[in-house]
């Protein structure tokens, strides 16, 4: 519950922004933020233009606690600050925006923005799910900056618009592995055959993080019949992280024939993978899996032991 209840109180606090001491003005910004009163926003926005970088930094950080187009507009101004710390703080605060109306000044500011500013603006737009952000985001996919392209994919992915699927599929083949990874994860909203094909292709990507994202996302998007073969093949991946996600997805998709391929992985000296294997075998519920699980019901790792015992109990009860 806010400490200050009316505009008069906020106006009194705002008088501190005229304090001759930067420390006094910083305290005024802090008090305005602590009021949690939306009436404080224009006053904090005014502090974005203060002559002292410390005051401007405090204001950019304080706006994290507010929302709406007025807050967004002030943060856009802060993105052009001469002090890198102020710009960085503004970029972080932008990611906390939740009001879709806050997207208007961000979309407007994209025109002519430099690389760093564009990345920050796209970061702010992502969770706002503004349909009119799709066009600028698609355009940003042609940027020379991988960071901009990654930010654009983030915006497009959150929109979950089938019309944007071709752009995400193209990004899944980007030269930068981080862009590909983000795009592959974003494709998961779609149940189309095109998305499915993109995910299967990503399981063979040269970068293991892309393969990991594909293995995880397959459970959200792909049909079991199409996913089972590629995911079973991914159980042989050189990176255990990819194998772990493949195990998890095979269990979620209910691919019971994969149990005999998943089972041997419990012998590997990798606690995180072994725990996941035990859980997956329990989910799949195949009687043959008991042979893989029994030797580890008293495993020294408590998480592995817990999952093994749960899996054995589930299989014995025929819960699958």
C-alpha positions as CSV (number, residue, x, y, z in Angstrom):
1,X,0.0,0.0,0.0
2,X,1.5,3.4,-0.9
3,X,2.9,5.5,1.8
4,X,1.7,8.7,0.2
5,X,-1.9,9.0,-0.8
6,X,-2.5,12.1,-2.9
7,X,-0.9,14.3,-5.4
8,X,-0.1,17.0,-2.8
9,X,2.2,14.6,-1.0
10,X,3.9,13.8,-4.3
11,X,4.3,17.5,-5.1
12,X,5.9,18.0,-1.7
13,X,8.4,15.2,-2.5
14,X,9.0,16.6,-5.9
15,X,10.3,19.9,-4.4
16,X,13.4,17.9,-3.5
17,X,14.3,17.7,-7.2
18,X,15.3,21.4,-6.9
19,X,17.7,20.7,-4.1
20,X,21.1,22.3,-4.9
21,X,22.9,19.1,-3.8
22,X,22.9,16.1,-6.1
23,X,22.5,13.9,-3.0
24,X,19.4,15.7,-2.1
25,X,17.9,15.3,-5.5
26,X,18.8,11.6,-5.5
27,X,16.9,11.2,-2.2
28,X,13.9,13.0,-3.8
29,X,13.9,10.5,-6.6
30,X,14.0,7.6,-4.1
31,X,11.2,9.1,-2.1
32,X,9.1,9.6,-5.2
33,X,9.7,6.0,-6.3
34,X,8.8,4.8,-2.8
35,X,5.5,6.6,-2.9
36,X,4.4,4.1,-5.6
37,X,2.1,6.8,-6.8
38,X,1.7,7.1,-10.6
39,X,1.5,10.9,-10.1
40,X,5.3,10.6,-9.3
41,X,6.1,9.5,-12.9
42,X,6.4,13.0,-14.5
43,X,8.6,14.2,-11.7
44,X,10.9,11.2,-12.0
45,X,10.9,11.7,-15.7
46,X,12.0,15.3,-15.1
47,X,15.0,13.9,-13.2
48,X,16.0,12.0,-16.3
49,X,17.2,15.4,-17.6
50,X,19.1,16.3,-14.4
51,X,22.7,17.7,-14.9
52,X,24.1,15.1,-12.5
53,X,24.6,11.6,-13.8
54,X,23.9,10.1,-10.4
55,X,20.5,11.7,-10.3
56,X,19.7,10.5,-13.8
57,X,20.9,7.0,-13.0
58,X,18.6,6.9,-9.9
59,X,15.7,8.1,-12.0
60,X,16.2,5.5,-14.7
61,X,16.3,2.8,-12.0
62,X,13.3,4.2,-10.2
63,X,11.1,4.0,-13.3
64,X,11.4,0.2,-13.0
65,X,8.6,0.4,-10.5
66,X,6.2,2.2,-12.8
67,X,4.5,1.4,-16.1
68,X,2.7,3.0,-19.0
69,X,3.5,5.2,-22.0
70,X,4.8,8.1,-19.9
71,X,7.3,5.9,-18.1
72,X,8.3,4.4,-21.5
73,X,8.8,7.8,-23.0
74,X,11.1,8.9,-20.2
75,X,13.1,5.7,-20.5
76,X,13.5,6.3,-24.3
77,X,15.0,9.7,-23.5
78,X,17.4,8.0,-21.0
79,X,18.6,5.6,-23.7
80,X,20.3,8.6,-25.3
81,X,22.1,9.6,-22.1
82,X,25.8,10.4,-22.4
83,X,26.5,8.1,-19.4
84,X,26.6,4.4,-20.2
85,X,25.4,3.4,-16.7
86,X,22.2,5.5,-17.3
87,X,21.6,3.9,-20.6
88,X,22.1,0.5,-19.2
89,X,19.7,1.2,-16.3
90,X,17.1,2.5,-18.7
91,X,17.4,-0.7,-20.8
92,X,16.8,-2.9,-17.8
93,X,13.8,-0.8,-16.7
94,X,12.3,-1.1,-20.2
95,X,12.2,-4.9,-19.8
96,X,9.9,-4.5,-16.8
97,X,7.1,-2.7,-18.7
98,X,3.9,-4.7,-18.9
99,X,1.3,-2.2,-20.1
100,X,0.8,-2.7,-23.9
101,X,0.2,1.0,-24.3
102,X,3.8,1.6,-23.2
103,X,4.9,0.1,-26.5
104,X,3.9,3.2,-28.5
105,X,6.9,5.4,-27.7
106,X,9.2,2.4,-28.1
107,X,7.9,1.6,-31.6
108,X,8.2,5.2,-32.6
109,X,11.8,5.4,-31.3
110,X,12.9,2.4,-33.4
111,X,13.1,4.6,-36.5
112,X,16.7,5.7,-36.9
113,X,17.8,4.2,-33.6
114,X,21.4,3.0,-33.4
115,X,22.3,-0.6,-32.6
116,X,22.4,-0.4,-28.7
117,X,19.2,1.6,-28.6
118,X,17.4,-0.7,-30.9
119,X,18.4,-3.7,-28.8
120,X,17.1,-2.0,-25.7
121,X,13.8,-1.0,-27.4
122,X,13.2,-4.5,-28.7
123,X,13.9,-5.8,-25.2
124,X,11.2,-3.5,-23.9
125,X,8.7,-4.4,-26.6
126,X,9.0,-8.2,-26.3
127,X,6.6,-8.9,-23.5
128,X,4.2,-6.2,-24.5
129,X,2.9,-8.3,-27.4
130,X,2.1,-5.4,-29.6
131,X,0.9,-6.6,-33.0
132,X,2.2,-3.4,-34.6
133,X,5.7,-4.3,-33.4
134,X,5.8,-7.2,-35.9
135,X,6.7,-5.1,-38.9
136,X,9.6,-3.2,-37.3
137,X,10.8,-6.5,-35.7
138,X,10.8,-8.3,-39.1
139,X,12.7,-5.4,-40.6
140,X,15.2,-5.6,-37.8
141,X,16.0,-9.2,-38.8
142,X,18.0,-7.7,-41.7
143,X,20.3,-5.9,-39.3
144,X,24.1,-6.6,-39.5
145,X,24.0,-6.8,-35.7
146,X,23.3,-10.3,-34.2
147,X,22.1,-8.7,-31.0
148,X,19.5,-6.7,-32.9
149,X,18.4,-9.8,-34.8
150,X,18.1,-11.8,-31.6
151,X,16.0,-9.0,-30.0
152,X,13.8,-9.0,-33.1
153,X,13.3,-12.7,-32.9
154,X,12.3,-12.3,-29.2
155,X,9.6,-9.8,-30.2
156,X,8.3,-12.0,-33.0
157,X,8.3,-15.1,-30.9
158,X,6.2,-13.5,-28.1
159,X,3.6,-12.5,-30.6
160,X,2.9,-16.2,-31.4
161,X,1.5,-15.2,-34.8
162,X,1.4,-17.9,-37.4
163,X,1.9,-15.2,-40.0
164,X,5.3,-14.6,-38.5
165,X,6.3,-18.2,-38.7
166,X,8.3,-17.8,-42.0
167,X,10.4,-15.1,-40.4
168,X,11.2,-17.3,-37.4
169,X,12.0,-20.2,-39.6
170,X,14.4,-18.0,-41.6
171,X,16.0,-16.8,-38.3
172,X,16.4,-20.5,-37.3
173,X,19.0,-20.6,-40.1
174,X,20.8,-17.4,-39.1
175,X,24.6,-17.3,-39.2
176,X,24.7,-16.5,-35.5
177,X,24.0,-19.4,-33.1
178,X,22.3,-17.3,-30.5
179,X,19.8,-16.0,-33.0
180,X,19.2,-19.5,-34.2
181,X,18.7,-20.8,-30.7
182,X,16.2,-18.1,-29.8
183,X,14.3,-18.6,-33.1
184,X,14.1,-22.4,-32.6
185,X,12.7,-21.9,-29.1
186,X,10.2,-19.4,-30.4
187,X,8.9,-21.7,-33.1
188,X,7.4,-23.9,-30.4
189,X,4.1,-22.1,-30.4
190,X,3.2,-23.4,-33.8
191,X,1.8,-26.9,-34.4
192,X,2.3,-26.7,-38.2
193,X,4.3,-29.1,-40.2
194,X,6.6,-26.3,-41.2
195,X,7.5,-25.6,-37.6
196,X,8.0,-29.3,-37.0
197,X,10.4,-29.6,-40.0
198,X,12.3,-26.6,-38.7
199,X,12.8,-28.2,-35.3
200,X,13.8,-31.5,-36.7
201,X,16.4,-29.7,-38.8
202,X,17.7,-27.8,-35.8
203,X,18.4,-31.1,-34.0
204,X,21.3,-31.4,-36.4
205,X,22.6,-27.9,-36.0
206,X,26.4,-27.4,-35.6
207,X,25.9,-25.6,-32.3
208,X,24.9,-27.7,-29.3
209,X,22.8,-25.0,-27.7
210,X,20.7,-24.8,-30.8
211,X,20.3,-28.6,-30.7
212,X,19.4,-28.4,-27.1
213,X,16.7,-25.8,-27.8
214,X,15.3,-27.9,-30.6
215,X,15.2,-31.1,-28.4
216,X,13.3,-29.2,-25.7
217,X,10.9,-27.4,-28.0
218,X,10.0,-30.6,-29.9
219,X,7.7,-31.6,-27.0
220,X,5.7,-28.4,-27.5
221,X,5.3,-28.4,-31.2
222,X,6.0,-31.7,-32.9
223,X,3.7,-34.7,-33.3
224,X,5.1,-37.9,-31.5
225,X,5.2,-39.8,-34.8
226,X,7.4,-37.2,-36.4
227,X,9.5,-36.4,-33.4
228,X,10.3,-39.8,-32.0
229,X,13.0,-40.8,-34.6
230,X,15.0,-37.5,-34.5
231,X,14.7,-37.3,-30.7
232,X,15.9,-40.9,-30.2
233,X,18.8,-40.1,-32.4
234,X,19.6,-37.1,-30.2
235,X,20.1,-39.5,-27.3
236,X,23.5,-40.1,-28.9
237,X,24.4,-36.4,-29.0
238,X,28.0,-35.7,-27.8
239,X,26.6,-33.1,-25.3
240,X,24.7,-34.5,-22.3
241,X,22.6,-31.3,-22.2
242,X,21.1,-32.2,-25.6
243,X,20.5,-35.8,-24.5
244,X,18.8,-34.6,-21.3
245,X,16.3,-32.4,-23.3
246,X,15.7,-35.3,-25.7
247,X,14.9,-37.6,-22.8
248,X,12.5,-35.1,-21.3
249,X,10.7,-34.5,-24.6
250,X,10.4,-38.2,-25.4
251,X,8.7,-38.7,-22.0
252,X,6.4,-35.7,-22.5
253,X,5.4,-37.0,-25.9
254,X,4.8,-40.5,-24.5
255,X,7.1,-42.2,-26.9
256,X,7.1,-45.6,-25.1
257,X,9.3,-47.3,-27.7
258,X,12.1,-45.0,-26.6
259,X,12.3,-46.5,-23.1
260,X,14.9,-49.1,-24.2
261,X,17.1,-46.4,-25.7
262,X,16.7,-44.0,-22.7
263,X,17.4,-46.7,-20.1
264,X,21.1,-47.2,-20.6
265,X,21.8,-43.5,-20.1
266,X,21.2,-44.0,-16.4
267,X,24.6,-45.6,-16.2
268,X,26.4,-42.4,-17.2
269,X,28.2,-40.5,-14.4
270,X,26.0,-37.4,-14.9
271,X,23.6,-36.9,-12.0
272,X,21.4,-34.4,-13.8
273,X,21.0,-36.7,-16.8
274,X,20.5,-39.8,-14.6
275,X,17.8,-38.1,-12.6
276,X,16.0,-37.1,-15.8
277,X,16.3,-40.6,-17.2
278,X,14.8,-42.1,-14.1
279,X,11.9,-39.7,-14.2
280,X,11.3,-40.3,-17.9
281,X,11.3,-44.1,-17.5
282,X,8.7,-43.7,-14.8
283,X,6.6,-41.5,-17.1
284,X,6.8,-44.0,-19.9
285,X,5.9,-46.8,-17.5
286,X,7.4,-49.7,-19.4
287,X,8.0,-53.0,-17.4
288,X,11.3,-53.5,-19.2
289,X,12.6,-50.3,-17.6
290,X,12.8,-51.9,-14.2
291,X,16.0,-53.6,-15.1
292,X,17.6,-50.2,-15.7
293,X,16.2,-48.7,-12.5
294,X,16.6,-51.4,-9.9
295,X,20.4,-51.1,-9.5
296,X,20.0,-47.4,-8.6
297,X,17.1,-47.4,-6.0
298,X,19.7,-46.8,-3.3
299,X,21.9,-44.5,-5.3
300,X,24.1,-42.1,-3.4
301,X,22.6,-39.1,-5.2
302,X,19.4,-38.2,-3.4
303,X,17.7,-36.8,-6.4
304,X,18.5,-39.8,-8.6
305,X,17.4,-42.1,-5.7
306,X,14.1,-40.3,-5.3
307,X,13.3,-40.4,-9.0
308,X,14.3,-44.1,-9.3
309,X,12.0,-45.1,-6.4
310,X,9.2,-43.0,-7.8
311,X,9.6,-44.6,-11.2
312,X,9.7,-48.1,-9.9
313,X,6.6,-47.5,-7.8
314,X,4.8,-46.0,-10.8
315,X,5.7,-48.9,-13.1
316,X,4.7,-51.5,-10.5
317,X,1.3,-49.9,-10.0
318,X,0.8,-49.8,-13.8
319,X,0.1,-46.1,-13.7
320,X,1.3,-45.4,-17.3
